[in-house]
Amino acid sequence: MPRVFVLHNGIVTSTSLARPVGAPIVNRPSPVAVGTIVWLGSEVMFFAGLFAIYFTLRSTSPELWELQSSKLNITFSAINTAVLVTSSLTCQFGVFAAERLQAKRTSWKLSDWGMAEWFFVTYVMGAIFVIGQVYEYALLVSEGVSLSSDSYGSAFYLTTGFHGLHVTGGLIAFLLVIGRAYAAKNFGHKEATSAIVVSYYWHFVDVVWVGLFAVIYLLK
């Protein structure tokens, strides 16, 4: 047992460096996780501002909103939304694998998949969502709804466009985490923490889109 000798009033004493039996262990939260949560809090305020812009413009031009919103393909967007929401499920399976420090699959059985496989599936589903959003933009532009057409077009592309950029940022983060899993010799807690904080961001992006979908496509 290691000891340190202390000179006090001419008397030499020894003190053990070992943790006393029964003393509580302090588990400090990861600075990366805390920083990510704080940053996502600022993102909440950003999207709250976009929602405020949308509702303000909508309240001043209700007839325009009724006319232009009728051009939205709600069924297509609902399917696209389902893809994105389902990607949160596959992302969480990847988190479970990261928490047990399993970077890659041990077999082709879904129960044996690692973080990389689940995150790759999540990446594909997120990419499908972005492609679907771009396709929807193309259809709306062909029908005269553009960023500069009117206040509805400005509000629609501003809110959904910024969300699309956030989704794209999440896709880049998934590629970085997957690449790190393959590059690391030993998949440890540092790599697992990176995967977990990326999942925080992805779940946040999904929840924001559910709110946007309800407001833009469903709310009359």
LUMMI-43659 format. One record per residue (C-alpha): residue in one letter; x, z, y. Coordinates in steps of 0.2 Angstrom, whole numbers, plus 5000, padded with zeros to 4 digits. Layout:
BEGIN
AXZY
...
% end
This chain:
BEGIN
M500050005000
P500849955017
R501250095029
V501850105047
F502850245054
V502350325071
L503450435081
H502350565090
N503050725098
G504650705088
I503650705072
V503650555060
T501950515052
S501350375042
T499750275043
S498950165030
L498549985035
A497249965021
R495449965026
P494650135022
V493450135007
G491650105012
A492050035029
P490949895035
I491649715035
V491349625051
N490749445048
R491049355064
P490049185067
S491049025067
P491548975085
V491148795081
A489348835075
V489048945090
G489748815102
T488648685094
I487048785095
V487448825114
W487648635117
L486048595108
G485248715120
S485748615134
E485148455125
V483448535124
M483448545143
F483948365144
F482548305133
A481348425142
G481748325158
L481348165150
F479648225144
A479248285161
I479648115168
Y478548035155
F477048145159
T477248135177
L477247945177
R475847935165
S474748055176
T474947935190
S474547775181
P473347815167
E472647635167
L474347555165
W474747675150
E473147635141
L473447445143
Q475347455138
S475247585124
S473947475115
K475447355112
L476347485101
N476347465082
I475947635077
T475947605059
F477747535059
S478347675070
A477547805058
I478547725044
N480147725054
T479747905058
A479447955040
V481147885036
L482047985049
V481148145044
T481548115026
S483448095031
S483348285037
L482948325019
T484448225011
C485548305025
Q485048475020
F485548435002
G487248385008
V487348555017
F486948645001
A488348544992
A489548585007
E489148775006
R489648774987
L491248674993
Q490748524983
A491348374993
K491048234980
R489948204965
T490348264948
S489148134939
W487848014944
K486448144942
L485648194958
S485948384955
D487848344953
W487948244970
G489148314983
M489048325001
A489848145004
E488448064993
W487048155002
F487748125019
F487947945015
V486147925010
T485648015026
Y486747895036
V485847745028
M484147815032
G484747845050
A485347675052
I483747605045
F482847705059
V483947635073
I483747455066
G481847485066
Q481947545084
V482947395090
Y481647275081
E480247365089
Y481047345106
A481247155103
L479347145099
L478847245115
V480047135126
S479246975119
E477547055124
G478147085142
V478547275140
S480347295146
L481447425155
S481047345172
S479247285169
D478347435176
S478347625176
Y477747625158
G479147515152
S480447625161
A479747785154
F479647715136
Y481347645135
L482147795144
T481447925132
T481647825116
G483247745121
F484147905125
H483547975108
G484147815099
L485847845107
H485848025100
V485447955083
T486847835084
G488047985089
G487448075073
L487847925062
I489647915069
A489748105066
F489248075048
L490547945045
L491848065052
V491348205041
I491248095025
G492948025029
R493648205032
A492948255015
Y493948115006
A495548135016
A495648325014
K496648374999
N495648534997
F493848545003
G493748715011
H492748815023
K493348725038
E492748555031
A491048645026
T490848715043
S491048535051
A489648475039
I488548615043
V488648595062
V488348405060
S486748455051
Y486148565065
Y486348415077
W485448295065
H483948415062
F483848435081
V483748245083
D482348235070
V481348375078
V481448295095
W480848125088
V479348205080
G478848265098
L479248095105
F478148005092
A476748125095
V476748105113
I477147915115
Y476147845100
L474847975096
L474348065111
K472847975120
% end
